[in-house]
Amino acid sequence: MTTRLSMAFIAVLILGATGVARAADKPTDPQIAHIAYTAGALDVDMAKLAISKSKNKDVVGFANDMVRDHEAVNVQALDLVKKLKVTPEDNATSTALTEATAAEKTKLERLEGAAFDKAYVANEVAYHKQVNAALETVLIPSAQNAELKSLLETGLKIFQGHEQHAEMVAAGLN
């Protein structure tokens, strides 16, 4: 339950801090790049925790997929910002994501066995739901650069698959 509350809090931060309410508050491309990169890097960090703690082959397999896919998208993102000569810009949303994930990681580090597996996978379901919603409703529509927008759209398709995969793993743990 606390995982769901934490992820709901992240959703509010993502959607609130990026300025859904007013067009003038839309995030800039450098901010979008930083938010997207941060979200991926944080998920890699959580996945590495799962790989080190879990004994469940489905959980470890899922976590390995998260590392592979998020690292690959982040490499593409870094290549794109270098090509465009854009400096990713830290912002309230990326900071809030980092802080919320650190708090969730602290909770997960205290868990073992099946309790860890269930909490990790529930967190992944919620995290992907919220990040995907932010991509669809704020980040992609706000992106001005066509290449950045395309990368975000590609990432969204991959991350929607992650959400479905996490839901399947979660169902197998119940």
N, C-alpha and C positions, 0 to 999 in steps of 0.2 A: 504494500500500500504506500509506503513512504517513497518507493521508487516512482510510482505513478504520480505522486504529488510533486516530487522533485522534477520530473519531466514536464509536468503541467507548468511548473514555475519557469522552466527553461523556455517553454512555448510562449509564455507571456513575455519573457525577456526578448526572445527572438522577434516576435511580432510587434511588441511594443517599442523596443529600442530602435527598430529599423524604420519606424514611422509609417505604419500602415494607414493611419488616419488622414495624413495630409501629404499630398504629392510633393510639397516642398521639403518634406522630411525624408524622402526616399534616400536610401543609402547610395553613395557614389560607387563607381566601379572599384576604386582601391579598397573601399570598405567591404564591398561584396566579396572581393577576392580574399580579403583577410578572414571574413566570416566563414566562407566556404573552406578555406584551407584549415582554419582552426577546428571546425567541426570534424573534418576528416582526420586530422592529427589526433584529436582527443579520442575519437573512436578507435584509432590504431592503438593508442595507449591502453584503453580499456580492454581491447582484444588481447593484447600481450599479457595483461593481468590474467585473463581467462585461460590463456594457453599455459601459463605457469601454475595455476591453481586447480583447474578442473581435471577430473579423471574421466569425464564423460566424452566419448568419441564424437558425438554429435555437436556438443558444445565447443569442443576443441576444433573440430572441422569448420564450424561456423566462424569461430574467432580467427582461424587461419585465413578464411575467405575475406574477412573484414580487413585484416592486415594487407593482404595482397591487393584488394580492390581500392581501398582508400589510399594506400601509398601510391598506386599507379595513377589515380586521379590527381593526387597532390603533386606528383612529378609533372603531369601535364599542366597543372595550374601554375606551377613555378616557371616552367618553360614559357608559358603564355605571358606571364607578367614581365619576364625578362625581355621577350620579343617586343612587347608593347611599351617597354620602358616605363612600367607602372610600378610604383612602390606600394605594396599592400599597406593599408592604413588600419592600425588598431582602433577599436571603437568600443562603445558600451556593450554592444551585442557580443563581440568576440571575447571581451573581458568577462561578461556574465556567463557565457558558455564555459569558459575555463574554470571559473570559480565553482559553478554548479557541478561540473564534472569532477573536480577535485573532491568536493564533498561526497559525491556518490561513490567515488573510488575508495575513499576512506571507509565508508560503510561496507563496501564489497570486500575490502581487505580483511575485515573482521569475520567474514563468513567462511564456512568450509563445506565441502561435499555438496549434497543435493541443495542445501539452502543457498550456497553460492551460485550454483548453476541456475536455479530458478530466478534468483534476484538479477544475475547478470543478463540472462536472456530477456526477462521482463523489461529491464532497463533498455536493452537494445531495441525491442519492439517500440517502446515509447519514444526513444531517442530518434529512431528513423521516421516514425510518424511525424514528429514535430519538425525535424530538419526538412523532410520532404514537403510538408505544408509550407514552411518558410520559403523553400526554393520555388514552389508553385505560385505562391501568393505575393511574395515580396521580392526575393532576390532575382529571379528570372525576369519578371516584369520591369524591375528597376534597372537592370543591366543595360548600359548604353552601347557598349562595344559588342559587335556581332559575334566575334570569336569567343568572348567571355560568355555571352548568352548561350552559344552553342555548347560550350564545355559544361555549363551548368545544366543544360537540358540533357546532355549525355549522362552526367552524374546523376541526375534525378532518376533516369531509367534504371541505372545500376542500383541506386539506393532504394528504389521501390522494390526491386528484387530482393534486396537485403531485408527489407521489412517483411516480405512474404516468407523468406527463409527463416527469419527469427520467429515468426508466428508458428511455423511448422515445428521448429525445435522446441518452442515453448509448449506446444500441444503434446509433444512426445514426453515432456518432463512431468506432465500432470497425471 
